[in-house]
Amino acid sequence: MLNYEVFGEGGVPLLVVHGLFGSARNLGVIARRLADSRRVVVVDQRNHGDSPWFDVHTYPDMAADLAEVIKAEMPEGCLVLGHSMGGKAGMTLALTRPELVKGLVVADIAPVAYGHSQMALVDAMRGLDLSQIETRRDADRLLSEAVPEDGVRAFLLQSLDIKQRRWRLNLDVLAKEMSTVVGWPAEAAVGRTYEGPTLFLSGADSDYVTRDGRDAGKAHFPNARFFKIPGTGHWLHAEKPREFEAAVRAWLDAQAF
């Protein structure tokens, strides 16, 4: 089973799912704050964080992982909040196991295949000489040669275990499965709709949810609403954490169960 943490009690429970190269730790602050009014479970996805490593990394497999956690911790079902890859995993779960999902928040992603790749970041992490690293500052300095953006570097380095000199990411499998990660499991989703309440929450400066993406979202999730957070991009929960939390909280509180 996936590694996960539990915060809070009561209310309609919420499952929080990170994106590519992330972990439960990345969304821990948001999870803790939302746990003031409900039980919140935040997971490490397969091949990330402290969860098991597998040779495959498909959305049906990720959805099955999430279903296992829900059945163990929230057998009556739960709300699901997922960012990017986590949003696609959440959408796949809602489309294939709707009885487990009471509502869905999808952060800056759409149910479509994308043409971009994150292989440059995989290569940067695999190219880091871990034998030369004694401190996180060493890692930051060395990684800056391949990843000049401070924010991206800080995000990636959250998955580096300095003491063990290892990445808490299965980089080889993520590289092998990159086309799957940026894709969309059409064979699992074709003809399926999820009728529950759904929010697509995007960064206004992000290009991840286009008009075609919104159309695809509406086709699979007919009760979806779409909202943008001004002044932020794809990493909206990191760039505008309070605004992100407020938008999610307002939507969650507005649902009647």
Secondary structure by P-SEA (a helix, b strand, c coil): ccccccccccccbbbbbbccccccccaaaaaaaacccbbbbbbbccccccccccccccaaaaaaaaaaaaaaccccbbbbbbcaaaaaaaaaaaacccccccbbbbcccccccccccaaaaaaaaaaccccccccaaaaaaaaccccccaaaaaaaaccccccccccccaaaaaaaacccccccccccccccccccbbbbbbbcccccccaaaaaaaaaacccbbbbbbcccccccccccaaaaaaaaaaaaaaccc
